[in-house]
Amino acid sequence: MKIARVLLDGAPRLCVVDDKAGTLRPLPPEITRLQQVMDAPGFEPGAAIPLAGVTLLAPILPNRNIFCVGKNYREHAKEFSQSGFEAGASKDKHVDDYPAVFTKPASSVIGHDALVEMHPGVTDAVDYEAELAVIIGKPGRNITPDNAWDHVWGYTIINDVTARDRQKNHKQWFLGKGLDTFCPMGPWAVTADEIDGANLDISCRVNGELRQKANTGDLIFTIPMLIATLSAGLALEAGDVISTGTPAGVGIGFTPPRFLKAGDRVEVTIAGIGTLGNSFA
């Protein structure tokens, strides 16, 4: 099942999506957050309405910061360490022994087709990162890898937009990752019974040019490993979002770097989910 969060009559509503038919079926008006569906599934959707022209919001409003993972595809880890933008990078070792984890504030989240701000005067090195995001549905702490899949409610897409200069200069990633509008998410969420998160093709195009292409089977630290790592001593909550990392092909992977500029459009496609598209201004 695909569930979108949209604006209907000026108010946010959750809807069941049939993207092939191009329709939405609204859930009852009191259902405005995906966490409510997790708590009490089985709501009966209403009559179908056209999907075209409807404003798509981010499918979930996280209760707290979004957990993000860096350097989780081997070729991206290599391009990042060789780019000159990773503070303290090792020339000899590209892959870390443990996942690199940071967060993006919930205030950075926007939906499909919403504009991403370039923040001139703050950064001049805006980059894109196509990522599969895992949505936690079952709370837990000290979750083992063997039990991790039981805690996954579903998936969505995130573009982990990054100010590379701030990421490098501050020697940590929050200030480069957490700017307003720097977390496009969507276009909707897909339940875990519909797709296999461990085997999904992922791609990213900038102005129609293919830049990134991989499969989530290439993750260095798998989804169960990430859930186990994050939940060790820290209880995960229903509605938490984990962005799993990006493949090679980001702007800093080119010589010279190919940073985004105003007017560019980035589209991230993941098999079984759809395409998240955003323009930059």
Disulfide bonds with the S-S distance in Angstrom:
none
